[in-house]
Amino acid sequence: MLRILGYIVAIGLLVAGAVWLADRPGHVTIDWLGWRLEASTGVLLVALLIAVAAILAVVRLWDAIWHAPRRMLRARAERRRNAGYRALSKGMVAVAAGDAAEARRQARTAHGMLGEPPLTLLLAAQAAQLNGDETAAQRYFTAMLERPEMRFLGLRGLLNQALARGDHEAALDFARRAQRERPDAAWPSEALIGMQVRLAQWSGAAETINQATGQKLIDKPAARRQLGALFLEEARERAASDPARALELAQAALKRRPDLVPAIALEAALLQKLGRGREARKLIEQAWAGSQPGPHPLLAASYAALEPDEQPLVRARRFETLAASAPHHRESRLALAETAIAAGLWGPARNALEPVVREEERAATPSARVCRLMASLEEGEHGDTTAARRWLGAAARGAADPGWACSACGAALADWQARCPHCDAFDRVEWRTTTSPRLRAIAAMAPEAGPAAGGAELLVLEGRPGEPAPATGETRPERRPAAAAPEMKPAPQVDAARLVN
């Protein structure tokens, strides 16, 4: 609407101008080189307009002829660029769809049309990886390093290739270069920490964590946890050669993670090695009595290791002192039971075990560890091998005992480690009940027990809780008939023949 109005206004102005000239006729005379030109003012203006239009037409024609080759080349380049970007888009779609042949063909087309811009290099590298040509992919990723805008991406591609072929030294170098390229990016720091942990470069990993914390790539609580794990691993490494420095590192680990039981155990062992046995004993007793970490099987083992040559009866009395700080805790009762059984103190052993058995019976079923202790107690106190075998059979069906396991992949480990050896996860090993306890096939030790009622079978796994899980491809454990559970009868006291179910 506004355009039409503009046209009307323009036409009106032209008509008004023509009328104004018609009402005011003038006369123009031009003498030039013996020629005289006489005309009215209106005619002269029209002639001038025609002359200007003719000049402009000639200039445009000359410009079109003069610049025609350049325009043709420019149009051709534009067509090639459009075709190249179409091929690039199709190639990316083919990579996402997993069509290796189409991705490679479109990569060649895009390369021919566009040369080697960043996206072309990326598509070519991805197509080469999709085709399994790691050499070509490495060549393309290396070419990216020559372009500042592509260097960061090229380093990541080379890092992933190095990890895939197991070249951790090269992966570490690429991670360092990527971090220098982009210190504010998260993945280079994560990759660098992972490589340093894998290669046992504990101090270097701690430095990287501190840098990442300064860049706010890792929050402070997580950084404290990870630093505690690193200090503990370095302390373990130095324990034999430099116990004094190892003790400092173990104490630094506990300062950041007061609940890290392996650090307490290591510190106690180092104190004992340095002739400070009283401090070691006090350390474990305080940890046992506190809320962090509280009673723990590893602390009990460390407490026993402080006096490796003591008599069983003396050890049992010493553990009574330890357990007295948390008398109702499950681990206190089990530690008392184990030392009492070793010392032949059957009454105290039964008094310690019975509450645990009753509590676990109310919850579900006695754990494998409790069943094994009850088997030792029955055989040692009464010589009742039948009841002992039944308890061992119940251990195969018992609830899982807590152990060290990776929360990332679920693998069970024999000991705490900063890095899971199965999935390389860092700081993911924790003490918890495993979902698949690996128990010895001890149900076969009860020959008088037949198959369970209803033909039910029990999956009995070789090994113990805390041992590494079978590697992929290992023969799966066989199913064996479960031993028949003894009949339950009411009784005021705990008895193996009645409580195993």
Secondary structure, DSSP 8 states (H G I E B T S, - for coil): -HHHHHHHHHHHHHHHHHHHHHHS--EEEEEETTEEEEEEHHHHHHHHHHHHHHHHHHHHHHHHHHHHHHHHHHHHHHHHHHHHHHHHHHHHHHHHHT-HHHHHHHHHHHHHHH-S-HHHHHHHHHHHHHTT-HHHHHHHHHHHTTSTTTHHHHHHHHHHHHHHTT-HHHHHHHHHHHHHH-TT-HHHHHHHHHHHHHTT-HHHHHHHHHHHHHTTSS-HHHHHHHHHHHHHHHHHHHTTT-HHHHHHHHHHHHHH-TT-HHHHHHHHHHHHHTT-HHHHHHHHHHHHHSSSS-S-HHHHHHHHHTSTT--HHHHHHHHHHHHTTSTTSHHHHHHHHHHHHHHT-HHHHHHHHHHHHHHHHHHSS-BHHHHHHHHHHHHHHH--HHHHHHHHHHHHHSB--EEEEETTT--EESS--SB-TTT--BS-EEEEE-SS------GGG-TT----GGG-EEE--SS-TTS----TTS----EEE----------SS--HHHH--
